[in-house]
Amino acid sequence: MIDHLGITVADFGASKTFYDKAMAPLGASLLYMVPEQYTGGVKVGGYGRDRPVFWLHEGKDKPKDRQHVAFTARSRAEVDAFHAAALAAGGKDNGGPGLRPHYHPNYYGAFVFDPDGNNVAAVCHDAACSAMRLDTRPVYTGGCQCGAVRCRVGGALGDASVCHCRMCQKASGNFYLPLVSVRGARFDWTRGEPRRFRSSNAAWRGFCANCGTPLTFEAPDGMALAIATFDDPSGIAPTIQWGVEAKLPYVDGVAHLPGEDTMGDVSSAPYLAQLVSYQHPDHDTDQWPPEERS
């Protein structure tokens, strides 16, 4: 019902810094600044995923009335990441991530005060908050393991598949390579770009030059991304297998092997108990690695 909304902020620069960081885990960013000849010289900027829907309006005085704005999160993990990013950006806690069953049983939200004291929240309403398919989302993100290469895709994804051909096995260092086409979507590299290897006269393979993560398959008919490099690959289910003539003979039996969780091997690999991950988190970041580790 609501197409867009705006709030007045006393210090546009401070608010922009806060919302740049707080909105990133939700897949949103500052998309447009209205030219000041149309605003009487004040700063007006709009945030969103695929179009501006949340606007900051610069005001001369600190707003007297505090507003409440809640942003839609696509997963509970996004709610958690929003809260952490907002606090790191200088926001004040107004209620950490968790269920609020007094609203409804699946209301999962987190609340912070922005620099002007507005009550800002991120909310996920779905029971599992992961059932929504990525191909219905307007914007989603991904990248390599070390964070040197990051990307953003807007629009519907194409076909998702796995390829068993020997080239894909070698390129991924795996039994097969899961890929999804992005040729019909808006695509941008948002941090760095992959190094490329020409694997044939028709295709290039993109990978991170720093950590080696396989990222792309690029052919004359378009580009596909490695599915597991998305920040949330859970909704991108392959629908077909290609190159089955090269399928390794034991692949179909992997799902039937005995299974243990990661810590199930801690007795023979005690280092797991003190393991510290240096992997980039599954959301956009302003800086990576963190300052304390850079």
BADODO-764443 format. One line per 8 residues: number of its first residue (from 0); their letters; for each residue x, y, z of C-alpha. Coordinates in nm, 4 decimals, always signed. Example, Ala and Ser with C-alpha at 12.3 -4.5 7.8 and 13.67 -1.06 7.14 Angstrom:
# BADODO-764443
0	as	+1.2300/-0.4500/+0.7800  +1.3670/-0.1060/+0.7140
***
This chain:
# BADODO-764443
0	midhlgit	+0.0000/+0.0000/+0.0000  +0.2852/+0.2420/+0.0803  +0.5048/+0.3245/-0.2201  +0.7799/+0.5077/-0.0289  +0.8379/+0.7146/+0.2851  +1.0871/+0.9627/+0.4225  +1.2222/+1.0973/+0.7486  +1.3942/+1.4258/+0.8351
8	vadfgask	+1.7497/+1.4050/+0.9734  +1.9539/+1.6751/+1.1431  +2.2969/+1.5685/+1.0144  +2.2676/+1.4146/+0.6702  +2.6292/+1.2966/+0.6640  +2.6017/+1.1155/+0.9967  +2.2705/+0.9573/+0.9005  +2.4055/+0.8514/+0.5625
16	tfydkama	+2.7019/+0.6816/+0.7306  +2.4661/+0.4999/+0.9669  +2.2173/+0.3845/+0.7022  +2.4873/+0.2879/+0.4511  +2.6118/+0.0319/+0.7029  +2.2780/-0.0702/+0.8554  +2.1045/-0.1288/+0.5207  +2.3847/-0.3295/+0.3584
24	plgaslly	+2.2946/-0.6637/+0.5254  +1.9388/-0.6202/+0.3955  +2.0662/-0.5912/+0.0372  +1.9766/-0.2200/+0.0211  +2.1903/+0.0849/-0.0487  +2.1720/+0.4551/-0.1345  +2.0402/+0.4480/-0.4907  +1.9693/+0.8139/-0.5654
32	mvpeqytg	+2.0543/+1.1660/-0.4502  +1.8077/+1.4289/-0.5700  +1.9940/+1.7181/-0.7401  +1.9968/+2.0083/-0.4958  +1.8565/+2.2527/-0.7510  +1.5291/+2.0648/-0.7036  +1.5421/+2.0528/-0.3218  +1.6191/+2.4125/-0.2292
40	gvkvggyg	+1.9799/+2.3214/-0.1551  +1.9115/+2.0507/+0.1021  +2.0324/+1.6932/+0.0724  +1.7718/+1.4280/-0.0118  +1.8695/+1.0663/-0.0769  +1.6769/+0.7431/-0.1285  +1.7631/+0.3875/-0.0201  +1.6278/+0.0619/-0.1576
48	rdrpvfwl	+1.7071/-0.2713/-0.3178  +1.5952/-0.2089/-0.6746  +1.4447/+0.1416/-0.6391  +1.4472/+0.4128/-0.3691  +1.1717/+0.3554/-0.1117  +1.3215/+0.5021/+0.2081  +1.4268/+0.8673/+0.1917  +1.6437/+1.0863/+0.4135
56	hegkdkpk	+1.5613/+1.4592/+0.4078  +1.8133/+1.7025/+0.5519  +1.6607/+1.9396/+0.8091  +1.8017/+2.2451/+0.9839  +1.7065/+2.1328/+1.3339  +1.7062/+1.8012/+1.5133  +1.3600/+1.6488/+1.4576  +1.1342/+1.6770/+1.7627
64	drqhvaft	+0.9145/+1.3806/+1.6746  +1.0721/+1.0365/+1.6625  +0.9626/+0.8039/+1.3828  +0.9379/+0.4254/+1.3658  +1.0417/+0.2488/+1.0445  +1.0677/-0.1269/+0.9926  +1.2475/-0.2800/+0.6948  +1.1660/-0.6201/+0.5463
72	arsraevd	+1.4372/-0.8799/+0.5967  +1.4519/-1.1856/+0.3729  +1.5848/-1.4138/+0.6448  +1.6394/-1.4191/+1.0181  +2.0115/-1.4072/+0.9448  +1.9570/-1.0717/+0.7751  +1.7797/-0.9434/+1.0878  +2.0785/-1.0520/+1.2971
80	afhaaala	+2.3248/-0.8905/+1.0549  +2.1221/-0.5671/+1.0402  +2.1272/-0.5339/+1.4195  +2.5020/-0.5979/+1.4400  +2.5804/-0.3563/+1.1563  +2.3554/-0.0830/+1.2991  +2.5218/-0.1038/+1.6414  +2.8664/-0.1013/+1.4808
88	aggkdngg	+2.7608/+0.2139/+1.2922  +2.6797/+0.3964/+1.6159  +2.3153/+0.3036/+1.6683  +2.1768/+0.2366/+2.0158  +2.0166/-0.0945/+2.0975  +1.6376/-0.0936/+2.1366  +1.5818/-0.4698/+2.1375  +1.8051/-0.7430/+2.0010
96	pglrphyh	+1.7148/-1.0059/+1.7407  +1.4445/-1.2470/+1.8453  +1.0829/-1.3550/+1.8215  +0.8068/-1.1149/+1.9348  +0.5131/-1.3583/+1.9645  +0.2878/-1.0875/+2.1075  +0.2719/-0.9551/+1.7478  +0.2415/-1.2982/+1.5864
104	pnyygafv	+0.4214/-1.6333/+1.6336  +0.6718/-1.5833/+1.3513  +0.7543/-1.2122/+1.4043  +1.1357/-1.2069/+1.4199  +1.2798/-0.8589/+1.4550  +1.5556/-0.6362/+1.5910  +1.5377/-0.2683/+1.6868  +1.7881/+0.0167/+1.7106
112	fdpdgnnv	+1.7798/+0.3955/+1.7524  +1.9394/+0.5879/+1.4654  +2.1457/+0.9093/+1.5140  +1.8231/+1.1155/+1.5475  +1.6599/+0.8753/+1.7910  +1.4254/+0.7180/+1.5375  +1.3251/+0.3589/+1.6171  +1.4493/+0.1551/+1.3208
120	aavchdaa	+1.3858/-0.2169/+1.2833  +1.4377/-0.5123/+1.0522  +1.1653/-0.7774/+1.0520  +1.1169/-1.1243/+0.9064  +0.7631/-1.2684/+0.9187  +0.8116/-1.6112/+0.7630  +0.8196/-1.9187/+0.9854  +1.1566/-2.0315/+0.8532
128	csamrldt	+1.2348/-1.7046/+0.6772  +1.4248/-1.8937/+0.4132  +1.1498/-2.0362/+0.1964  +1.1441/-1.7422/-0.0462  +1.3252/-1.8329/-0.3667  +1.6099/-1.6087/-0.4728  +1.4628/-1.5751/-0.8200  +1.1773/-1.3673/-0.6748
136	rpvytggc	+1.4064/-1.1260/-0.4929  +1.4868/-0.7952/-0.6602  +1.8496/-0.7848/-0.5393  +2.0885/-1.0381/-0.3903  +2.4604/-1.0562/-0.3282  +2.7565/-1.2890/-0.3181  +3.1299/-1.3195/-0.3574  +3.4475/-1.5115/-0.2920
144	qcgavrcr	+3.5693/-1.6658/+0.0325  +3.8172/-1.3914/+0.1236  +3.5903/-1.0959/+0.0352  +3.8193/-0.9415/-0.2278  +3.5552/-0.9935/-0.4990  +3.1876/-0.9134/-0.4325  +2.8898/-0.8858/-0.6677  +2.5262/-0.7809/-0.6733
152	vggalgda	+2.2503/-0.9127/-0.9011  +1.9163/-0.7450/-0.9658  +1.6253/-0.9234/-1.1346  +1.5309/-1.2856/-1.1873  +1.7902/-1.5575/-1.2062  +1.8003/-1.7938/-1.5021  +1.8292/-2.1709/-1.5084  +2.0205/-2.3430/-1.2297
160	svchcrmc	+2.2126/-2.6607/-1.3088  +2.5088/-2.8787/-1.2211  +2.7709/-2.9695/-1.4793  +2.9745/-3.2908/-1.4566  +3.2014/-3.2193/-1.7538  +3.5727/-3.2614/-1.6913  +3.6379/-2.8886/-1.7393  +3.3889/-2.7987/-1.4659
168	qkasgnfy	+3.5353/-3.0653/-1.2374  +3.8830/-2.9166/-1.2798  +3.7647/-2.5533/-1.2553  +3.5848/-2.6158/-0.9263  +3.8165/-2.8829/-0.7849  +3.5013/-3.0792/-0.7144  +3.2822/-3.3635/-0.8364  +3.0716/-3.1161/-1.0386
176	lplvsvrg	+3.0067/-2.7419/-1.0640  +2.6657/-2.5945/-0.9678  +2.5889/-2.2816/-1.1741  +2.3008/-2.0391/-1.2244  +2.2581/-1.8049/-1.5202  +2.2482/-1.4267/-1.4626  +2.2285/-1.3210/-1.8262  +1.8767/-1.1763/-1.7927
184	arfdwtrg	+1.9519/-0.9793/-1.4752  +2.1307/-0.6573/-1.3848  +2.4788/-0.7531/-1.2672  +2.7579/-0.5508/-1.1021  +3.0903/-0.6277/-0.9436  +3.0737/-0.4214/-0.6235  +3.4256/-0.4956/-0.4932  +3.7132/-0.6032/-0.7129
192	eprrfrss	+3.6798/-0.8259/-1.0188  +3.7752/-1.1863/-1.0867  +4.0849/-1.3016/-1.2665  +3.9927/-1.5085/-1.5721  +4.1282/-1.8232/-1.7337  +4.0309/-1.9137/-2.0907  +3.9389/-2.2805/-2.0577  +3.8362/-2.3216/-2.4231
200	naawrgfc	+3.7887/-2.1218/-2.7417  +3.4325/-2.0480/-2.6254  +3.4485/-1.9886/-2.2495  +3.6305/-1.8102/-1.9714  +3.6379/-1.9090/-1.6034  +3.6429/-1.6315/-1.3424  +3.8046/-1.6809/-1.0028  +3.9355/-1.4706/-0.7144
208	ancgtplt	+4.3061/-1.4080/-0.7612  +4.3524/-1.3800/-0.3831  +4.1791/-1.6907/-0.2467  +4.1071/-1.8935/-0.5619  +3.7295/-1.9203/-0.5212  +3.5682/-2.0253/-0.8549  +3.3137/-1.7557/-0.9441  +3.1957/-1.7509/-1.3065
216	feapdgma	+3.1455/-1.9394/-1.6287  +3.1420/-1.6877/-1.9168  +3.0369/-1.7909/-2.2680  +2.9055/-1.6110/-2.5788  +2.5454/-1.6570/-2.4637  +2.6015/-1.5012/-2.1205  +2.7455/-1.5546/-1.7744  +2.6647/-1.7958/-1.4927
224	laiatfdd	+2.7707/-1.7717/-1.1280  +2.8778/-2.0549/-0.9010  +2.5725/-2.1136/-0.6818  +2.7567/-2.1591/-0.3515  +2.9173/-1.8139/-0.3837  +2.5798/-1.6445/-0.3224  +2.5304/-1.5145/+0.0311  +2.2177/-1.7314/+0.0521
232	psgiapti	+2.2420/-2.0214/-0.1933  +1.9724/-2.2251/-0.0199  +1.6951/-2.1161/-0.2561  +1.8804/-2.1835/-0.5843  +1.7966/-2.5454/-0.6547  +1.9418/-2.7004/-0.9720  +1.6834/-2.8373/-1.2131  +1.9055/-3.0300/-1.4563
240	qwgveakl	+2.2432/-3.2068/-1.4827  +2.4742/-3.1520/-1.7795  +2.7830/-3.3443/-1.8898  +2.6600/-3.6690/-1.7370  +2.8939/-3.8678/-1.9629  +3.1774/-3.7532/-1.7328  +2.9921/-3.8035/-1.4046  +3.2176/-3.9688/-1.1497
248	pyvdgvah	+3.0917/-4.3193/-1.0686  +3.0486/-4.2627/-0.6921  +2.8728/-3.9228/-0.6998  +2.5187/-4.0589/-0.6731  +2.6165/-4.2516/-0.3617  +2.7538/-3.9538/-0.1646  +2.4153/-3.8747/-0.0108  +2.4002/-4.2250/+0.1359
256	lpgedtmg	+2.7362/-4.2069/+0.3159  +2.7403/-4.1814/+0.6978  +2.7100/-3.8205/+0.8133  +2.8579/-3.6230/+1.1036  +2.8489/-3.2531/+1.1902  +3.1715/-3.0501/+1.1869  +3.2473/-3.0935/+1.5552  +3.1942/-3.4679/+1.5341
264	dvssapyl	+3.5616/-3.5020/+1.4393  +3.6984/-3.2838/+1.7228  +3.8716/-3.5796/+1.8911  +4.0969/-3.6398/+1.5895  +4.1147/-3.2717/+1.4946  +4.1285/-3.0798/+1.8263  +4.2097/-2.7519/+1.6512  +3.8403/-2.7317/+1.5580
272	aqlvsyqh	+3.7553/-2.6309/+1.9137  +3.9610/-2.3094/+1.8788  +3.8892/-2.2443/+1.5119  +3.8558/-1.8775/+1.4120  +3.7048/-1.8147/+1.0688  +3.8652/-1.5566/+0.8403  +3.5985/-1.6116/+0.5751  +3.3973/-1.3121/+0.4559
280	pdhdtdqw	+3.0475/-1.3089/+0.6132  +2.7365/-1.3798/+0.4072  +2.6439/-1.0138/+0.3570  +2.7998/-0.6981/+0.2159  +3.0603/-0.5164/+0.4254  +3.2089/-0.1679/+0.4008  +3.5561/-0.2979/+0.4808  +3.7081/-0.6436/+0.4759
288	ppeers	+3.9121/-0.7729/+0.6430  +3.8228/-0.5836/+0.9617  +4.0659/-0.3136/+1.0738  +4.1924/-0.5215/+1.3644  +4.2997/-0.7961/+1.1225  +4.4004/-0.5903/+0.8177
***
